[in-house]
Amino acid sequence: MPALIFLKECNSTNDEILNFLDASKEKTQAVYTFNQTHGKGQYGNSWQCNENLNLAFTIALSAEQYATHLHLFNFRTALLMADFLANMTKTYVNVKWPNDIIINNKKVSGILTEKKSVSGTPYFIIGIGLNIIQEDFEQLPKAGSILTQTGLRLNPDEVAHLLFGYLTEHFKKPISNEELFGRINQKLFRKDRVSVFELNGLRQNGIIKTVDENGYLWIDLQNDGLKKFYNKEIELLY
């Protein structure tokens, strides 16, 4: 049976889960904590998890069950997180390319998807940071929580168990690439709206047009025309 393990404290749930996978034959495992001291984000970034206010959660799924690429699994997770939060909060949720979840223009969740081999078995390691009841984001002006963005004061432990059940159930359901990216583009943050971007140290206006099945973001830039970008090649300023 899939297992959900609570950790009172850890450096990183994405690292900690490897210890449990090595000792278990389960194809699905998850760990969570409300006190993560050295959380990891995409491309070496960090993810802050204020003690007892926010959730650090990692689920590991045997990659042998899923014939898909890592970037597709990242977008699959982003879509499931957006649906989960929308269902729970009754609020519209956006996906900010490639791996952030936005409610009312603030980032409430980030995703780190890795693929690692443990004892010869390949796993997708999916780390999720979710701000739940934190109220002070003075040092992080782009961030918010479920509480600040919806007014809902949820129990973090209940959220962890609900998230585990939701992901365990919905990852089993097949989805075509066409449906996946069709739905991602429906939820895409600031799609078809004039936005400000920073590219090579310079700012210019542009309009997000689409995310393609290779994970590239297509932007119609004021100075450079329609171009595609991979993560960290361009920054959306909001």
Phi, psi and chi 1 to 4 in degrees:
 res  aa     phi    psi   chi1   chi2   chi3   chi4
   1 MET       -  140.2  -68.2  -70.1  -68.3      -
   2 PRO   -56.1  141.7  -23.5   34.0      -      -
   3 ALA  -121.1  139.8      -      -      -      -
   4 LEU  -116.2  122.0  176.7   62.6      -      -
   5 ILE  -117.1  128.1  -59.4  162.8      -      -
   6 PHE   -91.2  134.8  171.0   68.4      -      -
   7 LEU  -117.8  126.3  -55.4  172.3      -      -
   8 LYS   -63.0  -35.6 -174.9  175.5 -179.7 -179.6
   9 GLU  -160.0  146.4  178.1 -177.7  -39.7      -
  10 CYS  -160.2  164.0   72.7      -      -      -
  11 ASN   -70.3  -52.6  -72.6  -21.2      -      -
  12 SER  -151.2  126.5  164.2      -      -      -
  13 THR   -65.2  -30.5   54.4      -      -      -
  14 ASN   -65.4  -31.4  -94.2   36.1      -      -
  15 ASP   -82.1  -42.3  -69.1  -21.0      -      -
  16 GLU   -63.2  -35.7 -166.4   68.1   33.0      -
  17 ILE   -64.8  -24.0 -161.7  169.0      -      -
  18 LEU   -62.4  -32.3  -58.0  179.0      -      -
  19 ASN   -66.1  -37.1  -60.8  -38.3      -      -
  20 PHE   -75.8  -35.7  -67.3   96.9      -      -
  21 LEU   -65.6  -36.4  -68.9  173.5      -      -
  22 ASP   -65.6  -26.9 -161.2   35.4      -      -
  23 ALA  -100.2    1.8      -      -      -      -
  24 SER  -132.3  153.2  171.4      -      -      -
  25 LYS  -102.5    6.2  -60.8  -58.5 -178.6 -176.3
  26 GLU   -66.3  141.2  -66.0  -68.7  -15.4      -
  27 LYS   -82.4  -15.4  -67.7 -174.4  176.4 -179.5
  28 THR  -135.1  124.2  -57.9      -      -      -
  29 GLN  -138.2  153.1  -69.6  -91.1    1.9      -
  30 ALA  -146.0  148.1      -      -      -      -
  31 VAL  -130.1  154.0  -60.4      -      -      -
  32 TYR  -150.3  156.3   71.8  104.1      -      -
  33 THR  -151.6  162.2 -173.5      -      -      -
  34 PHE  -112.1   11.6  -51.5  119.0      -      -
  35 ASN  -144.2   78.6 -172.0   15.0      -      -
  36 GLN  -100.8  124.2  178.0  175.1 -106.1      -
  37 THR   -95.3  -23.8   55.7      -      -      -
  38 HIS  -139.7   59.7  -65.7   86.7      -      -
  39 GLY   -67.2  151.8      -      -      -      -
  40 LYS  -113.4  140.9  -61.9 -170.5  -63.7 -177.7
  41 GLY  -114.8 -172.3      -      -      -      -
  42 GLN   -65.2  143.2  -72.5  -84.8   20.2      -
  43 TYR    55.0   42.1  -61.3   93.2      -      -
  44 GLY    82.7    0.8      -      -      -      -
  45 ASN   -71.2  165.5  -66.1  -29.0      -      -
  46 SER  -106.4  159.5   62.6      -      -      -
  47 TRP  -126.0  116.0  176.1  -90.9      -      -
  48 GLN   -79.4  137.2  -63.7 -176.1   19.8      -
  49 CYS  -131.9   95.7 -177.1      -      -      -
  50 ASN   -65.0  136.1  -72.9   31.3      -      -
  51 GLU   -59.6  128.4 -173.7  174.2   -3.9      -
  52 ASN    65.7   11.1  -63.0  -36.9      -      -
  53 LEU  -113.9  -30.8  -59.0  177.0      -      -
  54 ASN  -130.0  164.7  -55.7  -37.9      -      -
  55 LEU  -110.5  130.7  171.5   66.0      -      -
  56 ALA  -111.5  122.0      -      -      -      -
  57 PHE  -138.6  134.1  175.2  101.6      -      -
  58 THR  -133.4  130.5  -64.3      -      -      -
  59 ILE  -117.7  137.5 -173.3  168.2      -      -
  60 ALA  -113.8  130.0      -      -      -      -
  61 LEU  -125.1  133.6  -58.2  163.6      -      -
  62 SER   -59.0  120.8  172.2      -      -      -
  63 ALA   -68.2  -16.7      -      -      -      -
  64 GLU   -65.9  -19.6  -65.0  171.0  -15.6      -
  65 GLN   -81.8  -14.2  -56.6  175.4   84.0      -
  66 TYR  -130.3  112.4  -54.9   93.5      -      -
  67 ALA   -88.5   78.7      -      -      -      -
  68 THR  -151.5  163.5 -171.3      -      -      -
  69 HIS   -86.6  160.0  -62.8  -70.7      -      -
  70 LEU   -60.0  -43.4 -175.4   63.2      -      -
  71 HIS   -66.4  -30.3   81.0  -85.9      -      -
  72 LEU   -69.7  -37.2  -64.4  176.7      -      -
  73 PHE   -67.5  -34.2 -140.3   80.3      -      -
  74 ASN   -62.2  -46.3  178.6   74.1      -      -
  75 PHE   -69.5  -33.9  -74.8  111.1      -      -
  76 ARG   -60.9  -44.3  175.8   86.4 -178.6  -85.6
  77 THR   -64.4  -42.6  -54.8      -      -      -
  78 ALA   -60.5  -42.1      -      -      -      -
  79 LEU   -65.2  -42.9 -179.1   58.8      -      -
  80 LEU   -64.3  -39.7  -71.8  179.2      -      -
  81 MET   -64.1  -41.5  -84.2  -58.6  -62.6      -
  82 ALA   -63.0  -42.8      -      -      -      -
  83 ASP   -66.4  -42.4  -72.1  -16.3      -      -
  84 PHE   -59.1  -48.7  171.0   74.8      -      -
  85 LEU   -69.1  -36.6  -69.2  174.1      -      -
  86 ALA   -64.1  -42.1      -      -      -      -
  87 ASN   -65.3  -38.9  -68.5  -22.0      -      -
  88 MET   -76.7  -36.5 -174.2  168.4   58.0      -
  89 THR  -101.7  -11.8   64.6      -      -      -
  90 LYS    57.8   36.3  -50.4  -57.0  178.5 -171.8
  91 THR  -126.5  146.6  -56.8      -      -      -
  92 TYR   -69.3  135.8 -168.3   81.5      -      -
  93 VAL  -123.8  134.9  179.3      -      -      -
  94 ASN  -105.4  156.9  -71.0  112.7      -      -
  95 VAL  -108.4  119.3  174.6      -      -      -
  96 LYS   -93.3  117.4  177.6  179.9  173.3  -72.2
  97 TRP   -53.6  134.1  172.5   85.8      -      -
  98 PRO  -102.0   -9.8   36.3  -34.4      -      -
  99 ASN  -149.4   23.3   62.9  -39.1      -      -
 100 ASP  -113.3  148.9  -68.7  -19.4      -      -
 101 ILE  -113.0  128.3  -52.7  -59.6      -      -
 102 ILE  -118.7  133.0  -54.8  -71.1      -      -
 103 ILE  -125.2  122.9  -63.3  179.8      -      -
 104 ASN    50.0   48.7  -66.7  -32.7      -      -
 105 ASN    72.0   11.8  -64.4  -48.2      -      -
 106 LYS  -124.8  142.7  -63.8  -71.7 -173.9  178.3
 107 LYS   -76.2  119.8  175.8 -179.8  175.1  178.7
 108 VAL  -109.3  -14.3  -59.2      -      -      -
 109 SER  -152.3  145.9  178.7      -      -      -
 110 GLY  -132.3  154.4      -      -      -      -
 111 ILE  -127.5  136.8  -61.4  163.8      -      -
 112 LEU  -125.6  113.8  172.0   62.8      -      -
 113 THR  -110.1  126.1  -53.9      -      -      -
 114 GLU  -128.5  160.1  -56.8  174.1  -69.4      -
 115 LYS  -123.1  121.7 -168.6  173.9 -176.6  179.4
 116 LYS  -136.1  153.4  -65.8 -174.3  176.1 -179.1
 117 SER  -103.0  128.6 -179.0      -      -      -
 118 VAL  -124.3  117.0  179.8      -      -      -
 119 SER    52.4   38.8  -61.1      -      -      -
 120 GLY    84.7   -2.6      -      -      -      -
 121 THR  -105.5  124.5  -60.1      -      -      -
 122 PRO   -78.1  138.4   27.7  -31.9      -      -
 123 TYR  -130.1  146.0  -73.7   90.8      -      -
 124 PHE   -86.9  122.2  -74.4  115.8      -      -
 125 ILE  -106.2  112.8  -51.3  -65.5      -      -
 126 ILE  -113.8  107.3  -56.2  162.0      -      -
 127 GLY   -96.3  134.1      -      -      -      -
 128 ILE  -129.7  123.6  -61.7  169.9      -      -
 129 GLY  -103.4  129.7      -      -      -      -
 130 LEU  -133.4  118.0  176.2   60.6      -      -
 131 ASN   -80.1  124.1  -62.0  -28.5      -      -
 132 ILE  -112.2  -60.6  -59.7  177.6      -      -
 133 ILE  -125.0   13.8   53.3  175.2      -      -
 134 GLN   -68.3  140.3 -177.9  174.5  -20.9      -
 135 GLU  -115.2  -25.3  -64.2 -176.5   79.5      -
 136 ASP   -99.0  112.7 -178.6    7.3      -      -
 137 PHE  -125.2   38.3  -69.4   95.7      -      -
 138 GLU   -59.0  -35.5 -174.9  176.4  -12.2      -
 139 GLN   -88.5   -6.0  -56.7  -58.0  -42.8      -
 140 LEU  -132.4   78.2  -62.8  166.9      -      -
 141 PRO   -64.9  -18.7   21.6  -32.9      -      -
 142 LYS   -90.7   -4.7  -65.5 -178.3  179.4  179.8
 143 ALA   -99.9  155.5      -      -      -      -
 144 GLY  -152.7 -176.7      -      -      -      -
 145 SER  -131.9  172.2   66.3      -      -      -
 146 ILE   -56.5  -39.8  -67.0  174.9      -      -
 147 LEU   -65.2  -50.4  175.6   58.9      -      -
 148 THR   -68.7  -30.0   62.3      -      -      -
 149 GLN   -95.2  -18.3  -59.5  -48.8  104.6      -
 150 THR  -127.7  -16.1   71.1      -      -      -
 151 GLY    84.0   -0.3      -      -      -      -
 152 LEU   -87.7  127.4  -67.0  174.2      -      -
 153 ARG  -102.9   97.3 -175.5  176.3  -68.8  -86.3
 154 LEU   -97.5  157.4  -57.7  176.8      -      -
 155 ASN   -82.7  117.3 -179.5  -61.2      -      -
 156 PRO   -57.1  -37.4  -28.2   37.4      -      -
 157 ASP   -67.4  -39.6 -164.8   67.7      -      -
 158 GLU   -65.1  -39.3  -69.9 -179.5    3.8      -
 159 VAL   -61.2  -42.6  172.9      -      -      -
 160 ALA   -59.3  -45.6      -      -      -      -
 161 HIS   -69.1  -38.4  -78.3   80.9      -      -
 162 LEU   -65.3  -41.0  -71.3  170.9      -      -
 163 LEU   -64.2  -42.9  177.5   59.7      -      -
 164 PHE   -60.4  -46.4  178.0   62.0      -      -
 165 GLY   -63.0  -40.7      -      -      -      -
 166 TYR   -65.9  -47.6 -171.3   88.4      -      -
 167 LEU   -66.7  -42.5  -66.6  179.6      -      -
 168 THR   -59.2  -40.6  -59.3      -      -      -
 169 GLU   -72.7  -46.7  175.3 -174.2   -3.9      -
 170 HIS   -83.1  -23.6  -75.3   80.0      -      -
 171 PHE   -65.7  -21.9  -91.1  124.5      -      -
 172 LYS   -73.8  -20.6  -63.5  175.7 -177.7  177.0
 173 LYS   -83.7  127.8  -61.5  179.3  178.4 -179.7
 174 PRO   -69.1  149.1   26.0  -33.7      -      -
 175 ILE  -147.0  134.5 -176.2  172.1      -      -
 176 SER   -77.4  157.4   67.2      -      -      -
 177 ASN   -60.6  -36.0  -71.3   -8.2      -      -
 178 GLU   -62.7  -44.8 -177.0  179.3    6.7      -
 179 GLU   -68.8  -41.4  179.9 -177.0   -3.8      -
 180 LEU   -57.1  -52.8  172.7   61.5      -      -
 181 PHE   -78.4  -23.3  -77.4   94.9      -      -
 182 GLY   -62.6  -43.9      -      -      -      -
 183 ARG   -74.7  -36.4  -64.7 -157.3   57.0 -140.2
 184 ILE   -59.4  -44.4  -74.4  -71.0      -      -
 185 ASN   -68.5  -27.9  -82.4  -68.3      -      -
 186 GLN   -65.9  -33.0  -72.9  175.6   -7.6      -
 187 LYS   -99.0    2.6  -63.9  178.2  178.6  -67.2
 188 LEU   -65.2  125.9 -168.1   58.8      -      -
 189 PHE   -63.6  125.2 -176.3   54.5      -      -
 190 ARG    64.3   24.5  -63.8 -157.8   62.4   83.8
 191 LYS   -64.6  136.8 -176.6  176.4 -175.2  -69.6
 192 ASP    62.1   23.4  -63.4  -34.5      -      -
 193 ARG  -123.7  144.5  -62.0  169.8   61.3 -175.5
 194 VAL   -67.1  124.9  176.1      -      -      -
 195 SER  -132.1  167.4  -57.4      -      -      -
 196 VAL  -105.2  133.0  179.6      -      -      -
 197 PHE  -123.9  153.2  -61.7   87.4      -      -
 198 GLU  -113.1  122.8 -174.3  167.1  -59.8      -
 199 LEU  -134.0  120.1  176.2   63.2      -      -
 200 ASN    54.8   39.9  -60.8  -36.6      -      -
 201 GLY    81.2   -0.3      -      -      -      -
 202 LEU  -117.8  148.7  -60.5  174.9      -      -
 203 ARG  -102.4  141.5  -65.6 -175.2  177.9 -173.1
 204 GLN  -156.4  157.9   62.7  175.8  -62.3      -
 205 ASN   -77.2  155.7  -69.8  -20.9      -      -
 206 GLY  -167.0  169.7      -      -      -      -
 207 ILE  -128.7  121.2  -60.7  174.9      -      -
 208 ILE   -67.4  127.5  -68.2  173.4      -      -
 209 LYS  -104.1  -47.3  -54.9  -55.1  -68.9 -174.7
 210 THR  -168.1  162.4 -169.0      -      -      -
 211 VAL  -109.2  128.0  175.7      -      -      -
 212 ASP   -92.1  176.2   67.6   23.2      -      -
 213 GLU   -72.2   -8.6  -68.5 -170.2    6.1      -
 214 ASN   -92.2    0.8  -67.0  -46.3      -      -
 215 GLY    89.5    4.2      -      -      -      -
 216 TYR   -81.6  143.4  -73.0   98.5      -      -
 217 LEU   -98.1  124.7 -177.4   70.1      -      -
 218 TRP   -98.4  125.9  -70.6   82.8      -      -
 219 ILE  -128.9  133.4  -55.0  173.0      -      -
 220 ASP   -91.9  101.5 -170.1    0.6      -      -
 221 LEU   -90.5  145.1  -68.4  166.2      -      -
 222 GLN   -59.6  -39.8 -176.9  176.7   11.2      -
 223 ASN   -98.0  -27.8  -61.4  -26.2      -      -
 224 ASP  -114.1   -3.0  -60.3  -51.5      -      -
 225 GLY    76.7 -162.6      -      -      -      -
 226 LEU   -78.1  119.7 -174.7   63.4      -      -
 227 LYS  -138.8  156.8  -69.5 -174.4  175.0  -63.9
 228 LYS  -108.4  150.0   66.3  177.5 -177.5  179.2
 229 PHE  -138.7  147.7  -61.7   92.4      -      -
 230 TYR  -101.8  168.8 -155.8   64.2      -      -
 231 ASN   -56.1  138.9 -164.9   23.3      -      -
 232 LYS    76.9    0.0  -63.6  -60.0 -178.7 -178.8
 233 GLU   -84.9  -19.6  -68.1 -178.8  -18.9      -
 234 ILE  -150.3  148.9 -167.5  167.8      -      -
 235 GLU  -119.7  129.0 -177.8 -179.3    0.9      -
 236 LEU   -84.5  124.9  168.9   63.1      -      -
 237 LEU   -99.0  123.6  -54.9  177.2      -      -
 238 TYR  -148.3      -   68.4  100.6      -      -
